Amino acid sequence: MEFQSRHLKRFFDADNASVELEPRHPRFNFIPVKIVARLQRWISAPESQLLWVMGRPFSSKTSDESIAAAYITTLIQSAEISCISFFCQQHETSNNGINNDNSHDSLLISLLYSLTRQLTLLVPESFNNTYDYHAVLTELDGTQKTIHSTLDLIRRLLGLAPNLLFCVIDGLHLLDRPSTTLYIKELLEVLQIRQESKVLKALIVTSGFITSAARLDATARLDCSRTPRRKPGRSLQGLNIA
């Protein structure tokens, strides 16, 4: 399966799957208290849980929320716990400066194919299943017609993932568009499916509100759009996954 999924790397930038932190970033040790506290509860909860962190609209990729998402990914990976992640980058614009639907579709493909590729690296060496994973992987050619099959594939691969798995997706607001909203809704539904004896912790970070996640329960949301930015907070280094 790892071999069959190698061609997917053509459709996404490897940098999207991880973000290198700058240890001396000015806000690295001053994340708002409520963000750090909520992330700690999310990490330590014994059950599967999806957390949506909403930052201010039009905030940059160096916002407190994005810094926290990158740190969480680094922390989990350094602890050698299985983690899949994707950090959406601003897509290209057309000549008139207006984002086009094709760029959103391309970013969606990049997100889904990247998650798929990462999950194929986590499957056990052997398992009992009649589903033809290899055939489906071979059909993923970067076209929009493969989106539904990719979402179904992600759902199945999550069932083969390790008993504890983290998923971090930052910048999902870039895909909150008419052409991609339904697919993002489906992805969020997949990330909330409860698998017996498995724990999936999903962290979604956006700049502002997104309609794709409007149906998420209020307890799964952390609204940071009005959080003060200049007051001292807590160090992310205080987070632990014990």
Secondary structure as UniProt FT lines:
FT   TURN            2..5
FT   HELIX           6..11
FT   HELIX           14..17
FT   TURN            23..24
FT   TURN            26..29
FT   HELIX           33..44
FT   STRAND          49..55
FT   TURN            57..58
FT   TURN            61..62
FT   HELIX           64..78
FT   TURN            79..80
FT   STRAND          83..87
FT   TURN            95..96
FT   HELIX           101..120
FT   TURN            121..122
FT   HELIX           133..139
FT   HELIX           144..146
FT   HELIX           147..160
FT   STRAND          164..170
FT   HELIX           172..175
FT   TURN            178..180
FT   HELIX           181..190
FT   TURN            191..192
FT   TURN            196..197
FT   STRAND          199..207
FT   HELIX           211..213
FT   TURN            214..215
FT   HELIX           218..220
FT   STRAND          221..223
FT   TURN            225..226
FT   HELIX           236..238
//
